[in-house]
């Protein structure tokens, strides 16, 4: 499929390419995206970016490295380079020097790009300038944040700007929260197609999570900064169900939980087994419930709307009851300590990777993740208890999977008429074309009808 004509210097710019997640994203672009893609890596350090370019060329010497076309091929207005002398380190290799606190550099950069991916976090510290400028300049945008209050701020501040400019803004497009969003969308569309019914209750579980080491330095830096940056009231408001939805959820329907489950966090579910509280539940909920509202509002997506009685919840698969209770209370106690005990955050800092560091290649190859889910139809008569059952899986590094989500999302925008207009969207809004690309990149989704 051909890349759209857009008149900008680059099809894609990857900001933060020398960081841990950024490097893995660059590698996926180099080995999987079209060989004629015009792309650039961007960040603060020219030497580190050049190292990324060199590594990409080793991985796939048959494709173009990050590169810029000749100046005569750039019809889009470019900034006055005399006024911003540090902007470009090397026009022939597509290495762009841009500091996140230098608005002139960032504006010049985003005006060159049709799509920008940014992996520079914590986003609450470094993310707003690039989000703002993409919204203003009509440059499409993806990131891999999991900072829900920050996303809420960006939507409130720049949604109208993006609508006017036509920029498609898709935050939370990495492990948080693309898998849960896409699993939910896939089950809902299965019910529409095979049972001709909207969705009532959707449940997603992180069924298998095999990781070989602790989180990357960037992830842990974000976690530690999160509780220092956001007031507790703002966190609570942003993580309420449907807080991101463009329409209110007026039915009052909520996931059903027993008193024992509310106390201990553990329950058993058909097809999903024994489950407990998910560490990503509130983060993913924000995106999934925003998708619910967007599918009702976006004209090209109205046929995909989940339904007015929709409920959603996420769990983590527990090995047994004791493990489930332990996970539930560990998350509760850990969250309390991070939020209210600054010395605990200082202690954690002593044992983490530095930003830019993470699991080595050997450990990454052993990692895998599997999601499972069920979705029941919103119908009056369902004597056999028919419902959708979904499995989604990926073998490999979870940070590499984030790179897959980001790169394939950018390619979907580059190649397809996604018919979204401008605004802040979610991964599922990219639709079936996005899922097809992810399938080719190793993230598999299978949905079947089962009887309950």
N, C-alpha and C positions, 0 to 999 in steps of 0.2 A: 504494500500500500504506500502511495506517495505521501511525502511530507507536504503540508500546505505551503503555498506561497504566502509570505508574510512581510517581506521587505525589510527584515531586521538582519543584523550582522550574524547573529547566532540563532540557531534553532533552540538551543538549550545551554544554560549556564548553571554549573554546579558550584554553589558557594559553600565553603567549608570543606573543600575536597581533600585537604591534608589531615583532617580529623579521622578518628577511627571509623565512624559510620560513613563519612564522606569518601574515604578511600574505597570502601567496599561498594559504595554506589558507583563511583567512577569505574571500578573494575567491571561491574555489570553492564554499564553503558558501553565500555570498550569491547566486551565480548559478546553482547547480545543485541544491541540496538543497530539500526541500519548503518552500513559502512559509509554512506554519504552524509551522515548526520554532521551538521556544523555545530560544534560545541566547544565550550571553554571551561576550564577549572579556575576557580577564583578563591582568594583568601588573602591573608596578611603576608605570608612568607613565600617569596619567589623560589627559594631553593627547595622548600618542601613541596611546592606545587610542581616544580620541574621533576622532582623525584616521582610524583604521582604519574605524570605524563610518561616518564620512562618506563615505569612499571606497566602501564596500560599498553604501551607499544610491545613490551615483551609478551604480554598475554595474548595479543592479537596483532601481529605485524601486518596483516592483510588489510586492515581498516585504517581510515584516517585517524591520526591522533587528534587530541583537542587542537583545533586550528581555526584561524580566521580566514575568510576569503580576502582576495585582493581589495584594496580600498575602493576601486572603481565599482565593485559589486555591492556597495553599501548605500542603497538609496535612502535608508532611514536617517534622519538628522543625527549627527554625532556631536558630542559636546566639544567645547573649545579645549583641546588638549594642552594648550599653553597655560590654561588656568588650572589644570589638574594634571600636573606632570607625572604623578606617580600612578596614574590610572592603569596603564598597560605596561607590563614588563616586557612582553614580546608578542607583537601582533602576529607573527608567523607561527607561533606555537599555541596560541589561545590560552595563555597564562595571564590572568587578569588580577592585578593587585588592588584589593579593595578592603578598607577597614570599616567595620560595622559602625563606628562612631563618626565617620566622615560622610556626611550626606551628599556632598558633591560627587565623591567617588561612586557611591552607591547609585545615585540617580543616573550617572553616565553609564554605569554597568547595566542596570535594568532596562534602560532605553535601547541597549544593543540586543537584548534577548527577547525571544518570543515566549519562552518558559524559563522560570528560575526555580531550581531546587535549592533549598537551604538546609544544611544540617548543623548550623552554628547555634549552639545552646550554651547555657540555659537561655531559652527564648525570652523569659521575663527580663533578662538583662540585655540581650543582644538582638532580639528578634523583631522588635517593633519597627525600626527604621526601614528594613527591607520589605516588611509586610506593607507598610504605609506607601512606599514608593511604587511597589508593584500595583497596588490598588489605584494609585494616581495615574500611572503611565499605561494602564491596560496590559500589563505584563502578567501572564498566567503564573501561578505560584503553588508550590507544594512544599510541605515540611514534615518533620517526623516528631514534633513535640508531643508530650503527654500532659502538658501544663494546662489543665482545663480552665482555671480562672484567667490565664493569659489569653487563651482563645476567645473566651467570652468578652474580654476587653477589646480585642481586635475586631470582633464582629460588631460590637456596639459602636466603635469609633469609625470603622472603615467600610462597613457593608454598603452604605449608600454610595460612597466614592467608587467602589468596585463595580457596582451596578451601572453607574454612569460611564465608566471607562471601558467596560466589557471584560475586565479581568476576572478570570476564574481562579478563586482562591480556595485551596484545599489543604487546610492544616490537619494535623493528626493522621497523616497518610503512611505511617510506619507500622511497627508492631502494635503500637497504640495509635489508631484503633481500627486499621483496615481489616484485619481478619474477622473480628466480631461483626463489623459492619457488613462485610461481603457475605459471610455465612448467613446472617439474618436476611439480607436481600435475596439470596439464592433460595432460601426456604420459602419466603413469601411469594416469590415468582412461581415456584413449583406449585404451591397451593392454588394460585390463580390459574395456572395452565392445566393442571391435572384434576383439580377438584372444583374449579370455578368458584373459588371462595376467597374472601379476605382472611387475614391472619388474626387470630385472637391472642393466644399465649405463645411467645417465643422464648426459648431457653437456650443459651449458649454455654458450653463448658470448655475450659482448657483441659482437655483430656490427658494429654501427654506433654510434658515439658522437660526435655533432656538438655541441660546446659552443663558445660564442662568447667566453667569458672564463674567468678563473680562478675557483675555488670561492668561495662566499660567506665572509664573515668568520667566521660561526659555525662552518662546516665546518673552516676552517683553525685556528681557536682550539681546536677539539676535538682535531684531529690533534696540535697542539703540546703540549697538556696531557696527552694520552693517555700519552705515554712518560715524562712526569714523575710521573704519578699511580700507574701500575700497575707492580709489580715484574715483571721479565722472566719469572720463573718462573710467575707468575699468568697472564701473556699466553699463554705456551706451553701451559699446562694448559687454558685456556679455549678455545683454538683447535684443539685436537686433534679429529679426526673423531669425531662422536657424543658429544662431551663434554656436550652439552645434552640428549641423548636420555634419556627416562625409562626406557628398557630398553637393555641392552647389545647391541651388534652382534656377535654371536657367530660369524657365518659366516667371518669373516676375509677376506671378499672386499674387494678394494681396486681402484681404477682402475688400468688397465694403462698403464705408461709405460716407454719404452725408456731405456737408459742415456744415449743422446745427448740425448733430450728432458729428462732430469733435469739434465743439465749445461748445456744451452743454452736450455731452456724452450720450444723450438719443435717443432711436429709438424704433419702434415696429416691431416685427418679427412674421411671421406665426408660429403657434404652440408654440411659446416661449413667446409671449406677449411683454409687455413693459420692456425694459432692459436698463441698464446703465453700466458704467465702473466697472470692477471687480478688487478688491484689489489684487487678485491672478493672474490676467491675464498675466503679463510679466513673473512671476515665472513659471506658468504652460506651457506657450508658449515654454519656453526653453526645457522642457522635451518632449512635444508633437512633436515639430519639429525635435528633435534629434531622436525620435522613427521613424519618417518619413524616415530619412536618413538611420538609422540602418536596417530597414526592406528591404531596397534596397540592402544593403551590406552583411548582414549575410546570408550565403547560405541556412540555414534551414528556413529562414523567407521570402525569396523573393516572395513567392506566396501571402504574406500578405501585400505587398507594397501598399501604399495608392494611388499612381499615381503621374505623373509629374506635373499636374495642381493643386495640393492640396493647399488649403488655410485654415487657422484656426484662430479663434478668440474666446475669452471668455468674457462673460458679467455677470452681476448680475441683477436679477429680481428687478424691481422698483415697488413700490406700485402705484405710479402715476408720472406724469411728474415732479412735484415739488420735490418729493422725489428723483427721478433719477438725476435731476440737482444738488441737494444738495449733494448726494453721490459723484458725479463726481468732484465737486469743493472741497469737504472735503478731498478727496484723494489727489487732486493736492496741496492744501494748506498744508495739514498735511505732505505730502512728502517733500515739500519745507522747512517747518520749521524744520523737523528732519534732513534734509540734510545740511542746511545752518545756522541754529540758535542753537548753542550749549546750550545756556541757556534754550531753550525749552526742549531739551533732559534732562537736569538736573531737570526741573520741573516735567516731566513725571515720572522720577525715584522715586519721592516722593510718587506716588500713585499706585505703582504696587506691585504685589506679589513678594516675594523673590524667586530666583530659587529653584525649588523643591516643590513649593506650587502651588495650583490651585483650581478649583471648587470642592466643596464637593460632596458626593455621592448623596444627594437628588437633587442637581442641575444638576448633570450629567445625571440622569435618565430622565430629561425633555428635553434634547437636541435632535436635529435631523437635518439631512441635506438631501437635495434632489438636484440632478443635472438633467438637461434636455438638450437635444441636437438634432440638425438636421444635416444631411449630404446629399448633393445632388450628384447624379452620374455624372461622366464626360462622357456624351454621346451626340451625335448630335441630336437624336430624342427622345424626352420625352414629348409627347403631354399632358399627364395628370399630369405632374410635380411630378412623383413618387420620393420619397426620404425616407431616414431612419429617424425615430424619436425614441429617447432613453429617458428612465427614469432610474435613479440610485438613491437609497435611503438607509439610515441607521438610525435607531432609537436608540439613545444613545449618550454618550459623544463623541465629536469629537476627543478628545485625546485618548479615548479608541479605536476609529476607526483607528487612526494612529498605535496603538499597533496591531490591527488586520492585517493591511496591512503589517507591518514588520514581524510579526510571521508567517503569512500564506505565505509570500514570501520566508522566510527561509525554511519553510516546503516543498514548491514546489521544491526548489533547492535540498533539502535533499532526496526527494522521486522520482523525475522525471529526466529523461535524457532530459534536456532542450535544448541541442544541440546548445549552444551559443559559446563555446570556452571561451577564456579569454578576458577581456576588460571591458570598462565602458558601462553599458546598462541602460535600463529604465524599469519601472514596466511592461509595456505592452509587453516587449520582453519575459516575462515569459509565455505568451500565455494563452490558454483556461484552462489548468489545474489550473492556478492561479485563474482565475475568478470563476471556479467551487468551489474552496476552500473558496473564499470570500463569495460566495453565501451561503454556509453552515454556515458561521460565521455571517451572517446577512447583508452583503452589497449586495444588490440586483440590478441587471441590467436587464432591459427589452427593447428589440429593436423590432420595428414593421415597416412595410412599410406603408407609408401614401401618399396621393396625395395632391399636393399643388395647 
